[in-house]
Amino acid sequence: MLWYYYIIMVRVTFSLDDATVAEIRRTAARLRKPQSQVVREAVADYAARSDRLSEAERIRLLDAVDRLRGAKPTRPAREVDAELKSLRQARRAGGRRHGDA
């Protein structure tokens, strides 16, 4: 018995600049792959990397953490601990209850 597997493809239209189209064509020719496959692989690679921070984002966030760590507290630790305890109790009880709800 012979099984055939079909991948359903959807035809779409995009507008790309000449340099991008030329790069797709050069890459497809060099790899001996269809241009559509080159684009699919490029999109899959980009999607896999898009969840990661860029170096610039990473540095910006680390700078923010460093600034926060160096900042003086605006409230006493005792007050913060009491608020956190209250929040935890409210969550265990199903959330905050409001009189107008």
CORFENSUL-V438344 format. One record per pair of residues at least 24 apart in sequence whose C-alpha atoms are under 10 Angstrom apart, sorted by sequence separation. I is the first residue (numbers start at 1). GAP is how many residues later the second one is. D is the distance in whole Angstrom. If there is no record, write none. Layout:
BEGIN
I|GAP|D, I|GAP|D
END
This chain:
BEGIN
none
END
